[in-house]
Structures are given as C-alpha cells and as structure tokens.
Amino acid sequence: MSNQTDHTIVRLRVPPELKQKIEESAEKNNRSQSAEMVARLEESFKESDDPKTLESLAKIVKETTEETTRLHKELVKIIEQQKIEIENLKQG
C-alpha cells in the first residue's frame, strides 16, 4: 500500500454518472475511489504503450489496407465490365 508522500493531489471534476460508476467499481474491487481511479488510469496508459497492442493494431491496419486495395481492384474490374456491357447494348 502506498502512502500520501509518494502521491500528488489532483482535483478532478467528473459528471455525477461517472462518479457513481467509480464508486460502484471501487466497491466491487475492494478499493478506495482514489485507488480505483489510479488503477484505471494506469491500465489505460499500459495498454497504449504495450508493444503487443501496437503490433496488433499495425497488423490490423495492414490487413485492412490490403483488403481495401483488393476490393477496390475488384470493383474497378466490375465497373469496366459493366461499361463494356452497356456499350454492347447500345450497339446491338
């Protein structure tokens, strides 16, 4: 458990609904409201700094880009085929 000398006091305004969620979560996790907020903040920074999370996101972006490119090429082919069919209908 930490003591007050290794922490800084931060005043924070939150909407009443969020305060209620913090209270409920703190009680569920057997923590003070302050400890609950600190734990949640620390977790949010940990996730964004985690190289595995960044790798996963990079992989998703790469796969999405590749799939978008593939679909675009397929769509261009379909449009070209439809143009040819329209021209054939006009001529014949």
PLY file of the C-alpha trace (Angstrom):
ply
format ascii 1.0
element vertex 92
property float x
property float y
property float z
element edge 91
property int vertex1
property int vertex2
end_header
0.00 0.00 0.00
1.26 3.48 -0.82
1.36 6.46 1.46
0.45 10.08 0.87
4.03 11.30 0.50
4.54 9.45 -2.79
1.41 10.90 -4.44
0.28 14.27 -5.74
-3.21 15.56 -5.10
-5.21 16.22 -8.27
-8.61 17.88 -8.21
-10.89 16.42 -10.84
-14.44 17.28 -11.83
-16.50 14.40 -13.20
-20.16 14.06 -14.17
-22.36 12.52 -11.45
-22.96 9.40 -13.57
-19.22 8.76 -13.83
-18.77 9.36 -10.11
-21.42 6.71 -9.47
-19.61 4.25 -11.74
-16.33 4.91 -9.93
-18.00 4.35 -6.57
-19.57 1.08 -7.71
-16.38 -0.17 -9.34
-14.28 0.75 -6.31
-16.63 -1.14 -4.03
-16.65 -4.17 -6.34
-12.83 -4.18 -6.46
-12.43 -3.52 -2.72
-10.53 -0.28 -3.32
-10.93 3.33 -2.38
-12.33 5.55 -5.10
-8.93 7.18 -5.45
-7.23 3.80 -5.84
-9.85 2.78 -8.40
-9.22 5.89 -10.50
-5.43 5.45 -10.28
-5.69 1.77 -11.28
-7.89 2.61 -14.26
-5.63 5.42 -15.42
-2.52 3.26 -15.09
-4.21 0.49 -17.07
-5.17 2.88 -19.87
-1.56 4.02 -20.26
-0.24 0.48 -20.07
-2.44 -0.65 -22.95
-1.45 2.20 -25.25
2.27 1.72 -24.52
2.19 -2.06 -24.85
4.24 -3.09 -27.92
1.98 -6.11 -28.43
-1.04 -3.84 -28.63
0.74 -1.58 -31.10
1.84 -4.61 -33.15
-1.72 -5.90 -33.21
-3.04 -2.54 -34.35
-0.38 -2.28 -37.05
-1.28 -5.77 -38.27
-4.99 -4.88 -38.39
-4.25 -1.68 -40.32
-2.05 -3.59 -42.79
-4.67 -6.31 -43.32
-7.45 -3.76 -43.69
-5.43 -1.77 -46.22
-4.66 -4.91 -48.23
-8.32 -5.97 -48.21
-9.45 -2.47 -49.21
-6.98 -2.47 -52.10
-8.17 -5.91 -53.22
-11.82 -4.85 -53.09
-11.06 -1.64 -54.97
-9.38 -3.57 -57.78
-12.31 -5.97 -57.92
-14.77 -3.09 -58.06
-12.84 -1.41 -60.87
-12.99 -4.67 -62.88
-16.74 -4.94 -62.33
-17.28 -1.33 -63.41
-15.19 -1.87 -66.54
-17.19 -5.00 -67.38
-20.45 -3.10 -66.93
-19.21 -0.31 -69.21
-18.44 -2.88 -71.91
-21.89 -4.46 -71.50
-23.58 -1.06 -71.74
-21.64 -0.24 -74.91
-22.60 -3.62 -76.39
-26.27 -3.00 -75.58
-26.11 0.44 -77.19
-24.61 -1.02 -80.38
-26.75 -4.02 -80.72
0 1
1 2
2 3
3 4
4 5
5 6
6 7
7 8
8 9
9 10
10 11
11 12
12 13
13 14
14 15
15 16
16 17
17 18
18 19
19 20
20 21
21 22
22 23
23 24
24 25
25 26
26 27
27 28
28 29
29 30
30 31
31 32
32 33
33 34
34 35
35 36
36 37
37 38
38 39
39 40
40 41
41 42
42 43
43 44
44 45
45 46
46 47
47 48
48 49
49 50
50 51
51 52
52 53
53 54
54 55
55 56
56 57
57 58
58 59
59 60
60 61
61 62
62 63
63 64
64 65
65 66
66 67
67 68
68 69
69 70
70 71
71 72
72 73
73 74
74 75
75 76
76 77
77 78
78 79
79 80
80 81
81 82
82 83
83 84
84 85
85 86
86 87
87 88
88 89
89 90
90 91
